[in-house]
Amino acid sequence: MRIRLDSLLWDDATIDKLWRKHRVEWWEVEEAIFDDEEARFRWHEDRRHGRRLLVRGRTSGGRRLLVVLHPVEAEAGVWRCRTAWEEKSR
């Protein structure tokens, strides 16, 4: 199944959580998803959270982010960011 990702929906609570818990800005998430040509996407089945899309990408500043997305209208390419955090170098 090809993944279509055209836009992300944001709410204030998620934007606040990203910064408060993970020190990640919403625009960094969008950079890592939409601007990183090497971003990787994969489906993940979670018992508690259900099916979700994991995205690994880099911001323009070089931060490596892991982003968790849930489909709103996957066929139309509309998703909601649930969380994101910086992945430290391995």
VMD Tcl script that draws the C-alpha trace (Angstrom):
set ca {
  {0.00 0.00 0.00}
  {1.44 3.35 -1.03}
  {1.42 6.00 1.69}
  {0.03 9.38 0.76}
  {1.04 12.18 3.11}
  {0.02 15.69 2.04}
  {-0.84 17.51 5.26}
  {-0.76 17.29 9.03}
  {-3.51 18.46 11.35}
  {-2.35 20.15 14.54}
  {-4.03 21.07 17.79}
  {-2.68 23.21 20.62}
  {-2.49 20.28 23.05}
  {-0.21 18.27 20.75}
  {1.99 21.26 19.95}
  {2.32 21.96 23.68}
  {3.09 18.31 24.49}
  {5.78 18.11 21.80}
  {7.60 21.06 23.31}
  {6.97 20.33 26.99}
  {7.92 16.63 26.93}
  {10.31 16.34 24.01}
  {11.56 19.86 23.15}
  {10.40 19.42 19.55}
  {8.64 22.17 17.58}
  {5.73 21.39 15.25}
  {7.59 22.90 12.29}
  {10.53 20.57 12.93}
  {8.15 17.63 12.55}
  {6.95 19.00 9.22}
  {10.54 19.53 8.05}
  {11.48 15.96 8.95}
  {8.48 14.57 7.08}
  {8.08 16.83 4.06}
  {11.58 18.23 3.43}
  {13.85 15.25 4.13}
  {14.12 13.30 0.89}
  {15.60 10.38 2.83}
  {12.79 10.16 5.40}
  {11.66 6.60 6.03}
  {8.05 5.55 6.59}
  {6.72 2.30 8.02}
  {3.51 0.99 9.50}
  {3.55 -0.18 13.11}
  {0.87 -2.22 14.87}
  {0.58 -1.38 18.55}
  {-1.73 -3.26 20.93}
  {-2.58 -0.12 22.85}
  {-2.55 2.55 20.12}
  {-3.54 0.55 17.05}
  {-2.09 0.95 13.58}
  {0.11 3.99 13.20}
  {2.72 5.34 10.83}
  {6.27 5.84 12.07}
  {8.43 8.36 10.25}
  {12.16 8.82 10.71}
  {13.53 12.01 9.21}
  {15.89 14.93 9.73}
  {15.14 18.57 10.27}
  {16.99 21.24 8.31}
  {19.09 21.72 11.46}
  {20.13 18.06 11.42}
  {18.00 16.73 14.29}
  {16.89 13.14 13.74}
  {13.23 12.78 14.69}
  {10.95 9.81 15.15}
  {7.39 10.92 14.45}
  {4.19 8.97 15.19}
  {1.24 9.71 12.89}
  {-2.37 8.52 12.88}
  {-4.50 8.68 9.74}
  {-7.37 11.15 9.62}
  {-8.15 10.59 5.93}
  {-5.27 8.44 4.68}
  {-6.64 8.27 1.13}
  {-6.62 12.07 0.98}
  {-3.18 12.29 2.61}
  {-4.38 13.91 5.85}
  {-2.74 12.81 9.11}
  {-2.49 13.87 12.75}
  {0.79 13.96 14.64}
  {0.49 12.13 17.96}
  {4.04 12.61 19.18}
  {7.64 13.03 18.08}
  {11.03 12.98 19.74}
  {14.66 13.37 18.87}
  {16.55 10.14 18.31}
  {20.01 10.29 19.76}
  {22.97 9.04 17.73}
  {23.57 5.34 18.00}
}
mol new
graphics top color blue
foreach p $ca { graphics top sphere $p radius 0.5 }
foreach p [lrange $ca 0 end-1] q [lrange $ca 1 end] { graphics top cylinder $p $q radius 0.2 }
display resetview
